[in-house]
Amino acid sequence: MGRVEKGESCGVSGCSEPAQRSISGSKASMASGLEVNTSNKRVYLCRQHYKEWKKATKEDRENERARWG
Ligand SMILES: [Zn+2]
């Protein structure tokens, strides 16, 4: 889970790095600092933005993490 197909690129506005992770749009919207298109079902994040997203959602992360196992 959480793996990203090759060819996907980061969904953050202005970023074209290859995606490392995909998260659901609702989860992505929990990070108010990230400009992603949360109308999509899945949001793809590059390594850097995934890190930022994790930081921004620190409190929720512990719970969500298990689902990615
Ligand atoms: Zn990015």
N, CA, C, O and the ligand as a Tripos MOL2 file, in Angstrom:
@<TRIPOS>MOLECULE
protein
  277   275    70     0     0
PROTEIN
NO_CHARGES

@<TRIPOS>ATOM
      1 N           0.8310   -1.1970    0.0000 N.3       1 MET1
      2 CA          0.0000    0.0000    0.0000 C.3       1 MET1
      3 C           0.8670    1.2490    0.0000 C.2       1 MET1
      4 O           1.9700    1.2590    0.5450 O.2       1 MET1
      5 N           0.3580    2.2770   -0.6070 N.am      2 GLY2
      6 CA          1.0970    3.5220   -0.6020 C.3       2 GLY2
      7 C           2.1200    3.6290   -1.7180 C.2       2 GLY2
      8 O           2.7390    4.6740   -1.9200 O.2       2 GLY2
      9 N           2.2860    2.5370   -2.4340 N.am      3 ARG3
     10 CA          3.2480    2.6080   -3.5330 C.3       3 ARG3
     11 C           2.6600    3.3500   -4.7180 C.2       3 ARG3
     12 O           1.4480    3.3740   -4.9320 O.2       3 ARG3
     13 N           3.5400    3.9390   -5.4630 N.am      4 VAL4
     14 CA          3.0930    4.7830   -6.5630 C.3       4 VAL4
     15 C           3.6170    4.2170   -7.8720 C.2       4 VAL4
     16 O           4.7840    3.8400   -7.9810 O.2       4 VAL4
     17 N           2.7490    4.1670   -8.8460 N.am      5 GLU5
     18 CA          3.1790    3.6930  -10.1510 C.3       5 GLU5
     19 C           4.1860    4.6430  -10.7600 C.2       5 GLU5
     20 O           4.1790    5.8460  -10.4950 O.2       5 GLU5
     21 N           5.0410    4.0840  -11.5710 N.am      6 LYS6
     22 CA          6.0040    4.9360  -12.2560 C.3       6 LYS6
     23 C           5.2780    5.8800  -13.2020 C.2       6 LYS6
     24 O           4.2740    5.5220  -13.8190 O.2       6 LYS6
     25 N           5.7980    7.0660  -13.2970 N.am      7 GLY7
     26 CA          5.2060    8.0140  -14.2220 C.3       7 GLY7
     27 C           4.3200    9.0290  -13.5400 C.2       7 GLY7
     28 O           3.9980   10.0650  -14.1220 O.2       7 GLY7
     29 N           3.9240    8.7460  -12.3200 N.am      8 GLU8
     30 CA          3.1300    9.7390  -11.6020 C.3       8 GLU8
     31 C           4.0580   10.8390  -11.1090 C.2       8 GLU8
     32 O           5.2040   10.5950  -10.7310 O.2       8 GLU8
     33 N           3.5320   12.0480  -11.1230 N.am      9 SER9
     34 CA          4.3360   13.1310  -10.5710 C.3       9 SER9
     35 C           3.5860   13.7910   -9.4360 C.2       9 SER9
     36 O           2.3740   13.6390   -9.2840 O.2       9 SER9
     37 N           4.3320   14.5170   -8.6570 N.am     10 CYS10
     38 CA          3.8130   15.1400   -7.4520 C.3      10 CYS10
     39 C           2.5990   16.0250   -7.7450 C.2      10 CYS10
     40 O           2.5760   16.7560   -8.7350 O.2      10 CYS10
     41 N           1.6010   15.9480   -6.8760 N.am     11 GLY11
     42 CA          0.3730   16.6900   -7.0850 C.3      11 GLY11
     43 C           0.3830   18.0780   -6.4780 C.2      11 GLY11
     44 O          -0.6010   18.8130   -6.5620 O.2      11 GLY11
     45 N           1.5010   18.4310   -5.8650 N.am     12 VAL12
     46 CA          1.5700   19.7640   -5.2790 C.3      12 VAL12
     47 C           1.7690   20.8020   -6.3730 C.2      12 VAL12
     48 O           2.5780   20.6320   -7.2850 O.2      12 VAL12
     49 N           1.0220   21.8610   -6.2550 N.am     13 SER13
     50 CA          1.0690   22.9150   -7.2400 C.3      13 SER13
     51 C           2.4950   23.4320   -7.4520 C.2      13 SER13
     52 O           3.1650   23.8380   -6.5030 O.2      13 SER13
     53 N           2.9380   23.4120   -8.6820 N.am     14 GLY14
     54 CA          4.2460   23.9430   -9.0120 C.3      14 GLY14
     55 C           5.3780   22.9510   -8.8670 C.2      14 GLY14
     56 O           6.5350   23.2860   -9.1260 O.2      14 GLY14
     57 N           5.0620   21.7340   -8.4570 N.am     15 CYS15
     58 CA          6.0950   20.7230   -8.2620 C.3      15 CYS15
     59 C           5.9580   19.6410   -9.3230 C.2      15 CYS15
     60 O           4.8560   19.1670   -9.6000 O.2      15 CYS15
     61 N           7.0830   19.2530   -9.9150 N.am     16 SER16
     62 CA          7.0080   18.2170  -10.9520 C.3      16 SER16
     63 C           7.9270   17.0510  -10.6400 C.2      16 SER16
     64 O           8.3130   16.2920  -11.5280 O.2      16 SER16
     65 N           8.2690   16.9200   -9.3850 N.am     17 GLU17
     66 CA          9.0950   15.7930   -8.9700 C.3      17 GLU17
     67 C           8.3030   14.4930   -9.1180 C.2      17 GLU17
     68 O           7.0750   14.4950   -9.0370 O.2      17 GLU17
     69 N           9.0060   13.3970   -9.3320 N.am     18 PRO18
     70 CA          8.3010   12.1120   -9.3870 C.3      18 PRO18
     71 C           7.6910   11.7660   -8.0360 C.2      18 PRO18
     72 O           8.2940   12.0000   -6.9890 O.2      18 PRO18
     73 N           6.5060   11.2140   -8.0750 N.am     19 ALA19
     74 CA          5.7970   10.9050   -6.8420 C.3      19 ALA19
     75 C           6.3890    9.6900   -6.1560 C.2      19 ALA19
     76 O           6.8180    8.7370   -6.8070 O.2      19 ALA19
     77 N           6.4050    9.7370   -4.8470 N.am     20 GLN20
     78 CA          6.8880    8.6220   -4.0460 C.3      20 GLN20
     79 C           5.7530    7.9500   -3.2980 C.2      20 GLN20
     80 O           5.8030    6.7600   -2.9880 O.2      20 GLN20
     81 N           4.7430    8.7310   -3.0200 N.am     21 ARG21
     82 CA          3.6440    8.2450   -2.1870 C.3      21 ARG21
     83 C           2.3210    8.7500   -2.7230 C.2      21 ARG21
     84 O           2.2460    9.8050   -3.3520 O.2      21 ARG21
     85 N           1.3010    7.9940   -2.4670 N.am     22 SER22
     86 CA         -0.0310    8.5010   -2.7580 C.3      22 SER22
     87 C          -0.8410    8.4670   -1.4760 C.2      22 SER22
     88 O          -0.7550    7.5280   -0.6850 O.2      22 SER22
     89 N          -1.6130    9.4930   -1.2950 N.am     23 ILE23
     90 CA         -2.5000    9.5590   -0.1350 C.3      23 ILE23
     91 C          -3.8710    9.9700   -0.6440 C.2      23 ILE23
     92 O          -4.0110   10.4300   -1.7780 O.2      23 ILE23
     93 N          -4.8650    9.8050    0.1870 N.am     24 SER24
     94 CA         -6.2010   10.1840   -0.2530 C.3      24 SER24
     95 C          -6.3570   11.6990   -0.2090 C.2      24 SER24
     96 O          -5.6760   12.3840    0.5550 O.2      24 SER24
     97 N          -7.2460   12.2030   -1.0230 N.am     25 GLY25
     98 CA         -7.4580   13.6370   -1.0840 C.3      25 GLY25
     99 C          -7.8390   14.2180    0.2600 C.2      25 GLY25
    100 O          -7.4180   15.3200    0.6140 O.2      25 GLY25
    101 N          -8.6390   13.4730    1.0070 N.am     26 SER26
    102 CA         -9.0750   13.9930    2.3020 C.3      26 SER26
    103 C          -7.9060   14.0990    3.2700 C.2      26 SER26
    104 O          -7.8390   15.0220    4.0810 O.2      26 SER26
    105 N          -6.9880   13.1470    3.1760 N.am     27 LYS27
    106 CA         -5.8150   13.2150    4.0320 C.3      27 LYS27
    107 C          -4.9210   14.3650    3.6200 C.2      27 LYS27
    108 O          -4.3510   15.0690    4.4540 O.2      27 LYS27
    109 N          -4.8130   14.5380    2.3100 N.am     28 ALA28
    110 CA         -3.9730   15.6190    1.8080 C.3      28 ALA28
    111 C          -4.4850   16.9660    2.2970 C.2      28 ALA28
    112 O          -3.7020   17.8690    2.5910 O.2      28 ALA28
    113 N          -5.7830   17.0900    2.3800 N.am     29 SER29
    114 CA         -6.3580   18.3740    2.7660 C.3      29 SER29
    115 C          -6.1420   18.6680    4.2430 C.2      29 SER29
    116 O          -6.3440   19.7970    4.6900 O.2      29 SER29
    117 N          -5.7370   17.6640    4.9930 N.am     30 MET30
    118 CA         -5.4410   17.9050    6.4060 C.3      30 MET30
    119 C          -4.2020   18.7630    6.5720 C.2      30 MET30
    120 O          -4.0170   19.4100    7.6030 O.2      30 MET30
    121 N          -3.3670   18.7660    5.5700 N.am     31 ALA31
    122 CA         -2.1720   19.5880    5.6150 C.3      31 ALA31
    123 C          -2.4580   20.8980    4.9040 C.2      31 ALA31
    124 O          -2.3620   20.9960    3.6800 O.2      31 ALA31
    125 N          -2.8060   21.8910    5.6850 N.am     32 SER32
    126 CA         -3.2440   23.1490    5.0950 C.3      32 SER32
    127 C          -2.1070   23.8700    4.3750 C.2      32 SER32
    128 O          -2.3410   24.7540    3.5520 O.2      32 SER32
    129 N          -0.8910   23.4850    4.6920 N.am     33 GLY33
    130 CA          0.2480   24.1630    4.0860 C.3      33 GLY33
    131 C           0.5660   23.6890    2.6790 C.2      33 GLY33
    132 O           1.3430   24.3220    1.9640 O.2      33 GLY33
    133 N          -0.0360   22.5740    2.2820 N.am     34 LEU34
    134 CA          0.2660   22.0160    0.9710 C.3      34 LEU34
    135 C          -0.8090   22.3810   -0.0400 C.2      34 LEU34
    136 O          -2.0050   22.2250    0.2080 O.2      34 LEU34
    137 N          -0.3590   22.8620   -1.1640 N.am     35 GLU35
    138 CA         -1.2940   23.2240   -2.2220 C.3      35 GLU35
    139 C          -1.4710   22.0610   -3.1670 C.2      35 GLU35
    140 O          -0.7800   21.9490   -4.1790 O.2      35 GLU35
    141 N          -2.4000   21.2040   -2.8260 N.am     36 VAL36
    142 CA         -2.6590   20.0630   -3.6970 C.3      36 VAL36
    143 C          -4.0930   20.1020   -4.1950 C.2      36 VAL36
    144 O          -4.9710   20.7240   -3.5970 O.2      36 VAL36
    145 N          -4.2920   19.4340   -5.2840 N.am     37 ASN37
    146 CA         -5.6440   19.3310   -5.8150 C.3      37 ASN37
    147 C          -6.3740   18.2290   -5.0630 C.2      37 ASN37
    148 O          -6.2520   17.0510   -5.4010 O.2      37 ASN37
    149 N          -7.1210   18.6110   -4.0580 N.am     38 THR38
    150 CA         -7.7530   17.6170   -3.1980 C.3      38 THR38
    151 C          -9.0990   17.1710   -3.7370 C.2      38 THR38
    152 O          -9.8250   16.4360   -3.0680 O.2      38 THR38
    153 N          -9.4330   17.6030   -4.9220 N.am     39 SER39
    154 CA        -10.6570   17.0770   -5.5240 C.3      39 SER39
    155 C         -10.3990   15.7010   -6.1310 C.2      39 SER39
    156 O         -11.3280   14.9530   -6.4350 O.2      39 SER39
    157 N          -9.1240   15.3900   -6.2960 N.am     40 ASN40
    158 CA         -8.7800   14.0570   -6.7620 C.3      40 ASN40
    159 C          -8.9420   13.0440   -5.6430 C.2      40 ASN40
    160 O          -8.8090   13.3730   -4.4640 O.2      40 ASN40
    161 N          -9.2260   11.8280   -6.0210 N.am     41 LYS41
    162 CA         -9.3450   10.7690   -5.0380 C.3      41 LYS41
    163 C          -8.0010   10.4940   -4.3960 C.2      41 LYS41
    164 O          -7.8830   10.3700   -3.1770 O.2      41 LYS41
    165 N          -6.9970   10.4010   -5.2390 N.am     42 ARG42
    166 CA         -5.6530   10.1520   -4.7510 C.3      42 ARG42
    167 C          -4.7920   11.3630   -5.0320 C.2      42 ARG42
    168 O          -4.9050   12.0090   -6.0730 O.2      42 ARG42
    169 N          -3.9360   11.6490   -4.0840 N.am     43 VAL43
    170 CA         -2.9940   12.7380   -4.2760 C.3      43 VAL43
    171 C          -1.5980   12.1470   -4.2270 C.2      43 VAL43
    172 O          -1.2610   11.4090   -3.3020 O.2      43 VAL43
    173 N          -0.8020   12.4650   -5.2050 N.am     44 TYR44
    174 CA          0.5530   11.9370   -5.2720 C.3      44 TYR44
    175 C           1.5280   12.9730   -4.7510 C.2      44 TYR44
    176 O           1.4400   14.1610   -5.0610 O.2      44 TYR44
    177 N           2.4550   12.4850   -3.9530 N.am     45 LEU45
    178 CA          3.4240   13.3940   -3.3700 C.3      45 LEU45
    179 C           4.8440   12.8960   -3.6270 C.2      45 LEU45
    180 O           5.1220   11.7000   -3.5450 O.2      45 LEU45
    181 N           5.7220   13.8220   -3.9350 N.am     46 CYS46
    182 CA          7.1250   13.4850   -4.0550 C.3      46 CYS46
    183 C           7.6970   13.3390   -2.6420 C.2      46 CYS46
    184 O           7.0340   13.6240   -1.6440 O.2      46 CYS46
    185 N           8.9150   12.8970   -2.5970 N.am     47 ARG47
    186 CA          9.5460   12.6470   -1.3160 C.3      47 ARG47
    187 C           9.5170   13.8740   -0.4120 C.2      47 ARG47
    188 O           9.1840   13.7940    0.7710 O.2      47 ARG47
    189 N           9.8680   14.9860   -0.9910 N.am     48 GLN48
    190 CA          9.9470   16.2180   -0.2110 C.3      48 GLN48
    191 C           8.5880   16.6490    0.3170 C.2      48 GLN48
    192 O           8.4390   17.0020    1.4870 O.2      48 GLN48
    193 N           7.6120   16.6120   -0.5600 N.am     49 HIS49
    194 CA          6.2950   17.0660   -0.1270 C.3      49 HIS49
    195 C           5.6180   16.0530    0.7760 C.2      49 HIS49
    196 O           4.7820   16.4100    1.6060 O.2      49 HIS49
    197 N           5.9740   14.8170    0.6160 N.am     50 TYR50
    198 CA          5.4560   13.8060    1.5380 C.3      50 TYR50
    199 C           5.9720   14.0820    2.9460 C.2      50 TYR50
    200 O           5.2490   13.9470    3.9330 O.2      50 TYR50
    201 N           7.2260   14.4660    3.0080 N.am     51 LYS51
    202 CA          7.8170   14.8430    4.2900 C.3      51 LYS51
    203 C           7.0850   16.0320    4.8920 C.2      51 LYS51
    204 O           6.7590   16.0510    6.0790 O.2      51 LYS51
    205 N           6.8390   17.0100    4.0560 N.am     52 GLU52
    206 CA          6.1400   18.2070    4.5300 C.3      52 GLU52
    207 C           4.7330   17.8650    4.9920 C.2      52 GLU52
    208 O           4.2410   18.3730    5.9990 O.2      52 GLU52
    209 N           4.1150   17.0010    4.2340 N.am     53 TRP53
    210 CA          2.7560   16.5820    4.6060 C.3      53 TRP53
    211 C           2.7670   15.8550    5.9440 C.2      53 TRP53
    212 O           1.8910   16.0580    6.7850 O.2      53 TRP53
    213 N           3.7640   15.0130    6.1280 N.am     54 LYS54
    214 CA          3.8700   14.2970    7.3930 C.3      54 LYS54
    215 C           4.0350   15.2600    8.5550 C.2      54 LYS54
    216 O           3.4310   15.1000    9.6150 O.2      54 LYS54
    217 N           4.8600   16.2510    8.3300 N.am     55 LYS55
    218 CA          5.0820   17.2630    9.3650 C.3      55 LYS55
    219 C           3.7920   17.9910    9.6850 C.2      55 LYS55
    220 O           3.4510   18.2090   10.8480 O.2      55 LYS55
    221 N           3.0880   18.3610    8.6380 N.am     56 ALA56
    222 CA          1.8780   19.1630    8.7980 C.3      56 ALA56
    223 C           0.7490   18.3710    9.4500 C.2      56 ALA56
    224 O          -0.1840   18.9450   10.0110 O.2      56 ALA56
    225 N           0.8470   17.0660    9.3710 N.am     57 THR57
    226 CA         -0.2300   16.2410    9.9150 C.3      57 THR57
    227 C           0.2790   15.3550   11.0420 C.2      57 THR57
    228 O          -0.2440   14.2710   11.3000 O.2      57 THR57
    229 N           1.2920   15.8440   11.6880 N.am     58 LYS58
    230 CA          1.9780   15.0740   12.7140 C.3      58 LYS58
    231 C           1.0240   14.3720   13.6830 C.2      58 LYS58
    232 O           1.1920   13.1960   14.0070 O.2      58 LYS58
    233 N           0.0350   15.1160   14.1290 N.am     59 GLU59
    234 CA         -0.8390   14.5720   15.1590 C.3      59 GLU59
    235 C          -1.6520   13.3830   14.6700 C.2      59 GLU59
    236 O          -1.9350   12.4520   15.4240 O.2      59 GLU59
    237 N          -2.0200   13.4310   13.4060 N.am     60 ASP60
    238 CA         -2.8580   12.3690   12.8780 C.3      60 ASP60
    239 C          -2.0430   11.1960   12.3540 C.2      60 ASP60
    240 O          -2.5500   10.0900   12.1660 O.2      60 ASP60
    241 N          -0.7880   11.4680   12.1280 N.am     61 ARG61
    242 CA          0.0500   10.5050   11.4250 C.3      61 ARG61
    243 C           0.0980    9.1470   12.1160 C.2      61 ARG61
    244 O           0.0070    8.1090   11.4610 O.2      61 ARG61
    245 N           0.2370    9.1550   13.4120 N.am     62 GLU62
    246 CA          0.3780    7.9070   14.1540 C.3      62 GLU62
    247 C          -0.7520    6.9380   13.8190 C.2      62 GLU62
    248 O          -0.5320    5.7420   13.6310 O.2      62 GLU62
    249 N          -1.9440    7.4710   13.7500 N.am     63 ASN63
    250 CA         -3.1030    6.6310   13.4720 C.3      63 ASN63
    251 C          -3.1390    6.1590   12.0260 C.2      63 ASN63
    252 O          -3.4500    5.0040   11.7360 O.2      63 ASN63
    253 N          -2.8160    7.0720   11.1370 N.am     64 GLU64
    254 CA         -2.9550    6.7660    9.7230 C.3      64 GLU64
    255 C          -1.8930    5.7900    9.2430 C.2      64 GLU64
    256 O          -2.1050    5.0260    8.3000 O.2      64 GLU64
    257 N          -0.8020    5.8290    9.8800 N.am     65 ARG65
    258 CA          0.3700    5.1090    9.4100 C.3      65 ARG65
    259 C           0.1250    3.6210    9.2510 C.2      65 ARG65
    260 O           0.5830    2.9960    8.2940 O.2      65 ARG65
    261 N          -0.5940    3.0730   10.1920 N.am     66 ALA66
    262 CA         -0.8000    1.6410   10.1890 C.3      66 ALA66
    263 C          -1.4700    1.1710    8.9020 C.2      66 ALA66
    264 O          -1.2730    0.0370    8.4670 O.2      66 ALA66
    265 N          -2.2430    2.0330    8.3120 N.am     67 ARG67
    266 CA         -2.9700    1.6380    7.1190 C.3      67 ARG67
    267 C          -2.0630    1.4970    5.9040 C.2      67 ARG67
    268 O          -2.4420    0.8910    4.9020 O.2      67 ARG67
    269 N          -0.9010    2.0450    5.9990 N.am     68 TRP68
    270 CA         -0.0080    1.9910    4.8630 C.3      68 TRP68
    271 C           0.8990    0.7650    4.8870 C.2      68 TRP68
    272 O           1.5630    0.4320    3.9050 O.2      68 TRP68
    273 N           0.9030    0.0980    6.0580 N.am     69 GLY69
    274 CA          1.7980   -1.0180    6.2790 C.3      69 GLY69
    275 C           2.0110   -1.7740    5.0140 C.2      69 GLY69
    276 O           2.7450   -2.7620    5.0020 O.2      69 GLY69
    277 ZN          6.4000   17.7060   -4.7100 Zn       70 ZN70
@<TRIPOS>BOND
     1     1     2 1
     2     2     3 1
     3     3     4 2
     4     3     5 am
     5     5     6 1
     6     6     7 1
     7     7     8 2
     8     7     9 am
     9     9    10 1
    10    10    11 1
    11    11    12 2
    12    11    13 am
    13    13    14 1
    14    14    15 1
    15    15    16 2
    16    15    17 am
    17    17    18 1
    18    18    19 1
    19    19    20 2
    20    19    21 am
    21    21    22 1
    22    22    23 1
    23    23    24 2
    24    23    25 am
    25    25    26 1
    26    26    27 1
    27    27    28 2
    28    27    29 am
    29    29    30 1
    30    30    31 1
    31    31    32 2
    32    31    33 am
    33    33    34 1
    34    34    35 1
    35    35    36 2
    36    35    37 am
    37    37    38 1
    38    38    39 1
    39    39    40 2
    40    39    41 am
    41    41    42 1
    42    42    43 1
    43    43    44 2
    44    43    45 am
    45    45    46 1
    46    46    47 1
    47    47    48 2
    48    47    49 am
    49    49    50 1
    50    50    51 1
    51    51    52 2
    52    51    53 am
    53    53    54 1
    54    54    55 1
    55    55    56 2
    56    55    57 am
    57    57    58 1
    58    58    59 1
    59    59    60 2
    60    59    61 am
    61    61    62 1
    62    62    63 1
    63    63    64 2
    64    63    65 am
    65    65    66 1
    66    66    67 1
    67    67    68 2
    68    67    69 am
    69    69    70 1
    70    70    71 1
    71    71    72 2
    72    71    73 am
    73    73    74 1
    74    74    75 1
    75    75    76 2
    76    75    77 am
    77    77    78 1
    78    78    79 1
    79    79    80 2
    80    79    81 am
    81    81    82 1
    82    82    83 1
    83    83    84 2
    84    83    85 am
    85    85    86 1
    86    86    87 1
    87    87    88 2
    88    87    89 am
    89    89    90 1
    90    90    91 1
    91    91    92 2
    92    91    93 am
    93    93    94 1
    94    94    95 1
    95    95    96 2
    96    95    97 am
    97    97    98 1
    98    98    99 1
    99    99   100 2
   100    99   101 am
   101   101   102 1
   102   102   103 1
   103   103   104 2
   104   103   105 am
   105   105   106 1
   106   106   107 1
   107   107   108 2
   108   107   109 am
   109   109   110 1
   110   110   111 1
   111   111   112 2
   112   111   113 am
   113   113   114 1
   114   114   115 1
   115   115   116 2
   116   115   117 am
   117   117   118 1
   118   118   119 1
   119   119   120 2
   120   119   121 am
   121   121   122 1
   122   122   123 1
   123   123   124 2
   124   123   125 am
   125   125   126 1
   126   126   127 1
   127   127   128 2
   128   127   129 am
   129   129   130 1
   130   130   131 1
   131   131   132 2
   132   131   133 am
   133   133   134 1
   134   134   135 1
   135   135   136 2
   136   135   137 am
   137   137   138 1
   138   138   139 1
   139   139   140 2
   140   139   141 am
   141   141   142 1
   142   142   143 1
   143   143   144 2
   144   143   145 am
   145   145   146 1
   146   146   147 1
   147   147   148 2
   148   147   149 am
   149   149   150 1
   150   150   151 1
   151   151   152 2
   152   151   153 am
   153   153   154 1
   154   154   155 1
   155   155   156 2
   156   155   157 am
   157   157   158 1
   158   158   159 1
   159   159   160 2
   160   159   161 am
   161   161   162 1
   162   162   163 1
   163   163   164 2
   164   163   165 am
   165   165   166 1
   166   166   167 1
   167   167   168 2
   168   167   169 am
   169   169   170 1
   170   170   171 1
   171   171   172 2
   172   171   173 am
   173   173   174 1
   174   174   175 1
   175   175   176 2
   176   175   177 am
   177   177   178 1
   178   178   179 1
   179   179   180 2
   180   179   181 am
   181   181   182 1
   182   182   183 1
   183   183   184 2
   184   183   185 am
   185   185   186 1
   186   186   187 1
   187   187   188 2
   188   187   189 am
   189   189   190 1
   190   190   191 1
   191   191   192 2
   192   191   193 am
   193   193   194 1
   194   194   195 1
   195   195   196 2
   196   195   197 am
   197   197   198 1
   198   198   199 1
   199   199   200 2
   200   199   201 am
   201   201   202 1
   202   202   203 1
   203   203   204 2
   204   203   205 am
   205   205   206 1
   206   206   207 1
   207   207   208 2
   208   207   209 am
   209   209   210 1
   210   210   211 1
   211   211   212 2
   212   211   213 am
   213   213   214 1
   214   214   215 1
   215   215   216 2
   216   215   217 am
   217   217   218 1
   218   218   219 1
   219   219   220 2
   220   219   221 am
   221   221   222 1
   222   222   223 1
   223   223   224 2
   224   223   225 am
   225   225   226 1
   226   226   227 1
   227   227   228 2
   228   227   229 am
   229   229   230 1
   230   230   231 1
   231   231   232 2
   232   231   233 am
   233   233   234 1
   234   234   235 1
   235   235   236 2
   236   235   237 am
   237   237   238 1
   238   238   239 1
   239   239   240 2
   240   239   241 am
   241   241   242 1
   242   242   243 1
   243   243   244 2
   244   243   245 am
   245   245   246 1
   246   246   247 1
   247   247   248 2
   248   247   249 am
   249   249   250 1
   250   250   251 1
   251   251   252 2
   252   251   253 am
   253   253   254 1
   254   254   255 1
   255   255   256 2
   256   255   257 am
   257   257   258 1
   258   258   259 1
   259   259   260 2
   260   259   261 am
   261   261   262 1
   262   262   263 1
   263   263   264 2
   264   263   265 am
   265   265   266 1
   266   266   267 1
   267   267   268 2
   268   267   269 am
   269   269   270 1
   270   270   271 1
   271   271   272 2
   272   271   273 am
   273   273   274 1
   274   274   275 1
   275   275   276 2
@<TRIPOS>SUBSTRUCTURE
     1 MET1         2 RESIDUE 1 A MET
     2 GLY2         6 RESIDUE 1 A GLY
     3 ARG3        10 RESIDUE 1 A ARG
     4 VAL4        14 RESIDUE 1 A VAL
     5 GLU5        18 RESIDUE 1 A GLU
     6 LYS6        22 RESIDUE 1 A LYS
     7 GLY7        26 RESIDUE 1 A GLY
     8 GLU8        30 RESIDUE 1 A GLU
     9 SER9        34 RESIDUE 1 A SER
    10 CYS10       38 RESIDUE 1 A CYS
    11 GLY11       42 RESIDUE 1 A GLY
    12 VAL12       46 RESIDUE 1 A VAL
    13 SER13       50 RESIDUE 1 A SER
    14 GLY14       54 RESIDUE 1 A GLY
    15 CYS15       58 RESIDUE 1 A CYS
    16 SER16       62 RESIDUE 1 A SER
    17 GLU17       66 RESIDUE 1 A GLU
    18 PRO18       70 RESIDUE 1 A PRO
    19 ALA19       74 RESIDUE 1 A ALA
    20 GLN20       78 RESIDUE 1 A GLN
    21 ARG21       82 RESIDUE 1 A ARG
    22 SER22       86 RESIDUE 1 A SER
    23 ILE23       90 RESIDUE 1 A ILE
    24 SER24       94 RESIDUE 1 A SER
    25 GLY25       98 RESIDUE 1 A GLY
    26 SER26      102 RESIDUE 1 A SER
    27 LYS27      106 RESIDUE 1 A LYS
    28 ALA28      110 RESIDUE 1 A ALA
    29 SER29      114 RESIDUE 1 A SER
    30 MET30      118 RESIDUE 1 A MET
    31 ALA31      122 RESIDUE 1 A ALA
    32 SER32      126 RESIDUE 1 A SER
    33 GLY33      130 RESIDUE 1 A GLY
    34 LEU34      134 RESIDUE 1 A LEU
    35 GLU35      138 RESIDUE 1 A GLU
    36 VAL36      142 RESIDUE 1 A VAL
    37 ASN37      146 RESIDUE 1 A ASN
    38 THR38      150 RESIDUE 1 A THR
    39 SER39      154 RESIDUE 1 A SER
    40 ASN40      158 RESIDUE 1 A ASN
    41 LYS41      162 RESIDUE 1 A LYS
    42 ARG42      166 RESIDUE 1 A ARG
    43 VAL43      170 RESIDUE 1 A VAL
    44 TYR44      174 RESIDUE 1 A TYR
    45 LEU45      178 RESIDUE 1 A LEU
    46 CYS46      182 RESIDUE 1 A CYS
    47 ARG47      186 RESIDUE 1 A ARG
    48 GLN48      190 RESIDUE 1 A GLN
    49 HIS49      194 RESIDUE 1 A HIS
    50 TYR50      198 RESIDUE 1 A TYR
    51 LYS51      202 RESIDUE 1 A LYS
    52 GLU52      206 RESIDUE 1 A GLU
    53 TRP53      210 RESIDUE 1 A TRP
    54 LYS54      214 RESIDUE 1 A LYS
    55 LYS55      218 RESIDUE 1 A LYS
    56 ALA56      222 RESIDUE 1 A ALA
    57 THR57      226 RESIDUE 1 A THR
    58 LYS58      230 RESIDUE 1 A LYS
    59 GLU59      234 RESIDUE 1 A GLU
    60 ASP60      238 RESIDUE 1 A ASP
    61 ARG61      242 RESIDUE 1 A ARG
    62 GLU62      246 RESIDUE 1 A GLU
    63 ASN63      250 RESIDUE 1 A ASN
    64 GLU64      254 RESIDUE 1 A GLU
    65 ARG65      258 RESIDUE 1 A ARG
    66 ALA66      262 RESIDUE 1 A ALA
    67 ARG67      266 RESIDUE 1 A ARG
    68 TRP68      270 RESIDUE 1 A TRP
    69 GLY69      274 RESIDUE 1 A GLY
    70 ZN70       277 GROUP 0 **** ****
